[in-house]
Amino acid sequence: MATASVTPISAQIAADMARHHALPACTVLTPQLAQALRDVNDMTRRLRTAGVRIEAASPLDTTIFIKAEDAARLAEAFRTEWRGVSWSTKGLYTHNSVRLGGVRISWLTPVKEQGQ
C-alpha cells in the first residue's frame, strides 16, 4: 500500500493554494466543518454500501457527486428517505440533486435533443 504524501500547511501555503482553487483552503477545523465532514463521510459509506459510485465529495457545501448511471440504484435504495428533489438544465447538461440525510447528492445527465 502506498503511503500518503503529507504537506504541512502554513499560512503561505494556504494562501498560495487558495489562489489556485475555487473553494478556500481550510486551515481550521470548526465545529460546523467537523459536522459536515461527518455527514459527508457517513453518507459516502451508505452510498458505497448500496453500490452507488462516488465521483466527488465536498464537505464545505455538503455535496456528493455520483455517477449518472447509478441514479437508478440511488433511487432504489434511498427513495423513501430523500427530500428536496430538484433539477436544472444549463447548456448540454441537467444538474439533478436530492437531499439525503443532510447531504446533497448530485449527478449530471446529458440533455436530450428533440427527436431523440
Rosetta blueprint (number, residue, H / E / L):
1 M L
2 A L
3 T L
4 A L
5 S L
6 V L
7 T L
8 P L
9 I L
10 S L
11 A H
12 Q H
13 I H
14 A H
15 A H
16 D H
17 M H
18 A H
19 R H
20 H H
21 H L
22 A L
23 L L
24 P L
25 A L
26 C L
27 T L
28 V L
29 L L
30 T L
31 P H
32 Q H
33 L H
34 A H
35 Q H
36 A H
37 L H
38 R H
39 D H
40 V H
41 N H
42 D H
43 M H
44 T H
45 R H
46 R H
47 L H
48 R H
49 T H
50 A L
51 G L
52 V L
53 R L
54 I E
55 E E
56 A E
57 A E
58 S E
59 P H
60 L H
61 D H
62 T L
63 T E
64 I E
65 F E
66 I E
67 K L
68 A H
69 E H
70 D H
71 A H
72 A H
73 R H
74 L H
75 A H
76 E H
77 A H
78 F H
79 R L
80 T L
81 E L
82 W L
83 R E
84 G E
85 V E
86 S E
87 W E
88 S E
89 T E
90 K E
91 G L
92 L L
93 Y E
94 T E
95 H E
96 N E
97 S E
98 V E
99 R E
100 L E
101 G L
102 G L
103 V E
104 R E
105 I E
106 S E
107 W E
108 L E
109 T E
110 P E
111 V L
112 K L
113 E L
114 Q L
115 G L
116 Q L
